[in-house]
Amino acid sequence: MAVMYVGLVVVGLLMAVLAPAKADDPPPWFIGLILGCFGIPFGGAYVAAFFVPRRPWAWVYHLVLICVGMTSACCLPACIPLLIFWIKPETKAFFGRA
């Protein structure tokens, strides 16, 4: 997910800089701005997940990120098994939530 959202920022920047403007479409810089507005915060949240410590709140943080991933139908095949693994007692104990 981190790669997808960082890629979204890159595509937004490329669209804003390189895409030619068409008469009936919104300007490319506006589309790039919208993609960046979604990509930067979500990409930052997913990249930050690699650096959070093993604390009880981090388990919840990762759970929220898994649930955000479940909003996309193409990510459901990966998110559902990950969610099943995530709510197991062993994983909770690893983060100190037991």
Backbone as numpy.savetxt, mean C-alpha at the origin, in Angstrom:
# Nx Ny Nz CAx CAy CAz Cx Cy Cz
2.88 -4.80 -2.05 2.06 -3.62 -2.05 2.93 -2.37 -2.05
4.05 -2.42 -1.32 4.94 -1.26 -1.30 5.46 -0.97 -2.70
5.83 -2.01 -3.42 6.33 -1.84 -4.79 5.23 -1.28 -5.69
4.00 -1.75 -5.49 2.90 -1.26 -6.32 2.66 0.23 -6.09
2.65 0.66 -4.83 2.38 2.07 -4.56 3.55 2.98 -4.94
4.77 2.51 -4.77 5.91 3.29 -5.23 5.89 3.38 -6.75
5.52 2.28 -7.40 5.36 2.30 -8.85 4.26 3.26 -9.30
3.21 3.37 -8.49 2.14 4.32 -8.79 2.66 5.75 -8.79
3.54 6.06 -7.86 4.14 7.40 -7.81 5.00 7.63 -9.05
5.78 6.63 -9.43 6.65 6.76 -10.61 5.80 6.96 -11.87
4.74 6.19 -12.01 3.86 6.34 -13.17 3.20 7.72 -13.17
2.81 8.19 -12.00 2.23 9.52 -11.90 3.20 10.60 -12.32
4.44 10.47 -11.90 5.46 11.45 -12.30 5.71 11.40 -13.80
5.81 10.19 -14.34 6.03 10.06 -15.78 4.85 10.61 -16.57
3.65 10.38 -16.08 2.48 10.93 -16.76 2.48 12.44 -16.74
2.85 13.00 -15.60 2.83 14.45 -15.47 3.87 15.10 -16.37
4.99 14.41 -16.59 6.08 15.02 -17.35 6.01 14.67 -18.84
5.71 13.43 -19.16 5.86 12.97 -20.54 4.57 12.85 -21.35
3.44 12.74 -20.70 2.20 12.47 -21.44 1.73 13.71 -22.19
1.36 13.55 -23.45 0.85 14.70 -24.20 -0.59 15.00 -23.78
-0.95 16.25 -23.78 -2.31 16.67 -23.43 -3.24 16.45 -24.61
-4.44 15.96 -24.32 -5.45 15.78 -25.35 -6.60 16.75 -25.06
-7.39 17.00 -26.06 -8.41 18.06 -25.95 -9.49 17.74 -24.93
-10.03 16.53 -24.94 -11.17 16.22 -24.09 -10.79 15.60 -22.75
-9.55 15.25 -22.56 -9.10 14.61 -21.33 -8.62 15.65 -20.32
-8.62 15.28 -19.03 -8.01 16.19 -18.05 -6.51 16.28 -18.30
-5.88 17.35 -17.87 -4.44 17.49 -18.13 -3.64 16.38 -17.45
-2.57 15.91 -18.09 -1.78 14.80 -17.53 -1.16 15.14 -16.18
-0.80 16.40 -15.95 -0.20 16.74 -14.66 -1.22 16.56 -13.54
-2.50 16.72 -13.83 -3.54 16.54 -12.82 -3.70 15.07 -12.47
-3.69 14.22 -13.48 -3.76 12.77 -13.25 -2.54 12.31 -12.47
-1.36 12.81 -12.84 -0.14 12.48 -12.11 -0.20 12.92 -10.67
-0.79 14.08 -10.42 -0.95 14.58 -9.05 -1.86 13.66 -8.24
-2.95 13.21 -8.85 -3.86 12.30 -8.16 -3.16 10.99 -7.83
-2.42 10.43 -8.78 -1.70 9.19 -8.53 -0.67 9.37 -7.43
0.02 10.50 -7.43 0.99 10.77 -6.37 0.34 10.94 -5.02
-0.84 11.55 -4.99 -1.55 11.74 -3.71 -1.97 10.41 -3.09
-2.22 9.42 -3.92 -2.53 8.10 -3.38 -1.26 7.29 -3.13
-0.31 7.38 -4.01 0.88 6.54 -3.93 1.84 6.89 -2.81
2.04 8.17 -2.56 3.03 8.56 -1.55 2.62 8.12 -0.14
1.41 8.42 0.35 1.10 7.98 1.71 0.99 6.46 1.86
0.35 5.80 0.89 0.22 4.35 1.01 1.57 3.66 0.81
2.36 4.13 -0.13 3.69 3.56 -0.31 4.55 3.76 0.93
4.46 4.95 1.53 5.20 5.21 2.76 4.77 4.30 3.89
3.46 4.05 3.99 2.96 3.17 5.05 3.46 1.74 4.87
3.46 1.27 3.64 3.93 -0.10 3.39 5.44 -0.22 3.52
6.19 0.79 3.13 7.65 0.74 3.31 7.99 0.83 4.80
7.26 1.65 5.55 7.50 1.77 6.99 7.24 0.46 7.72
6.38 -0.39 7.16 6.08 -1.68 7.80 7.32 -2.55 7.95
8.31 -2.35 7.10 9.54 -3.13 7.22 10.39 -2.70 8.41
10.15 -1.51 8.93 11.02 -0.96 9.96 10.36 -0.80 11.32
9.09 -1.16 11.47 8.46 -1.03 12.78 8.97 -2.13 13.70
9.09 -1.84 15.00 9.62 -2.85 15.93 8.56 -3.91 16.25
9.00 -4.97 16.90 8.08 -6.03 17.31 7.41 -5.60 18.61
6.36 -4.88 18.49 5.57 -4.39 19.62 4.11 -4.77 19.36
3.28 -4.76 20.40 1.87 -5.12 20.19 1.16 -4.20 19.20
1.48 -2.91 19.18 0.83 -2.01 18.23 1.25 -2.31 16.80
2.43 -2.87 16.61 2.90 -3.18 15.25 2.07 -4.30 14.63
1.60 -5.23 15.46 0.73 -6.29 14.95 -0.54 -5.67 14.37
-1.11 -4.70 15.06 -2.31 -4.02 14.58 -2.00 -3.21 13.32
-0.85 -2.56 13.30 -0.43 -1.79 12.12 -0.38 -2.68 10.88
0.25 -3.84 11.02 0.34 -4.76 9.90 -1.03 -5.32 9.53
-1.88 -5.55 10.51 -3.23 -6.03 10.24 -4.01 -5.01 9.42
-3.87 -3.75 9.74 -4.53 -2.69 8.97 -4.01 -2.68 7.54
-2.71 -2.86 7.36 -2.16 -2.89 6.01 -2.66 -4.09 5.22
-2.83 -5.23 5.89 -3.40 -6.40 5.21 -4.82 -6.09 4.77
-5.59 -5.43 5.64 -6.98 -5.09 5.30 -7.04 -4.06 4.18
-6.11 -3.14 4.12 -6.06 -2.19 3.00 -5.78 -2.95 1.70
-4.92 -3.93 1.76 -4.65 -4.75 0.58 -5.86 -5.53 0.12
-6.76 -5.84 1.04 -7.96 -6.60 0.68 -8.98 -5.76 -0.08
-8.77 -4.46 -0.19 -9.70 -3.63 -0.95 -9.54 -3.82 -2.45
-8.48 -4.47 -2.87 -8.26 -4.74 -4.29 -8.54 -6.22 -4.56
-9.39 -6.49 -5.53 -9.75 -7.88 -5.83 -8.55 -8.69 -6.30
-7.60 -8.06 -6.96 -6.44 -8.81 -7.46 -5.49 -9.20 -6.33
-5.59 -8.54 -5.18 -4.72 -8.87 -4.04 -5.37 -9.84 -3.06
-6.64 -10.14 -3.24 -7.33 -11.05 -2.32 -6.69 -12.44 -2.23
-6.23 -13.04 -3.34 -5.61 -14.36 -3.21 -4.36 -14.35 -2.33
-3.69 -13.25 -2.21 -2.53 -13.17 -1.32 -2.92 -12.72 0.08
-3.90 -11.83 0.19 -4.25 -11.25 1.48 -5.03 -12.20 2.39
-5.87 -13.03 1.82 -6.68 -13.93 2.65 -5.80 -14.95 3.38
-4.87 -15.66 2.71 -4.00 -16.56 3.47 -3.10 -15.80 4.45
-2.67 -14.62 4.07 -1.85 -13.82 4.97 -2.64 -13.43 6.21
-3.90 -13.08 6.06 -4.75 -12.74 7.19 -4.98 -13.95 8.10
-5.20 -15.11 7.51 -5.37 -16.33 8.29 -4.12 -16.61 9.11
-2.95 -16.46 8.50 -1.69 -16.64 9.23 -1.53 -15.58 10.31
-1.95 -14.36 10.02 -1.70 -13.23 10.92 -2.47 -13.34 12.23
-3.66 -13.93 12.20 -4.46 -14.00 13.42 -4.15 -15.24 14.27
-3.19 -16.04 13.88 -2.80 -17.21 14.67 -2.12 -16.77 15.96
-2.26 -17.54 17.02 -1.64 -17.18 18.31 -0.11 -17.06 18.26
0.52 -17.86 17.40 1.97 -17.80 17.30 2.45 -16.44 16.78
1.73 -15.92 15.81 2.10 -14.61 15.26 1.83 -13.52 16.28
0.71 -13.61 16.98 0.42 -12.62 18.02 1.48 -12.66 19.11
1.91 -13.87 19.48 2.94 -13.99 20.52 4.27 -13.40 20.05
4.57 -13.53 18.78 5.80 -12.97 18.24 5.84 -11.45 18.43
4.68 -10.82 18.33 4.59 -9.38 18.50 4.27 -8.97 19.94
4.14 -9.94 20.83 3.88 -9.62 22.23 2.43 -9.34 22.54
1.51 -9.85 21.73 0.08 -9.62 21.96 -0.59 -10.80 22.62
0.14 -11.78 23.04 -0.47 -13.00 23.61 -1.06 -12.79 24.93
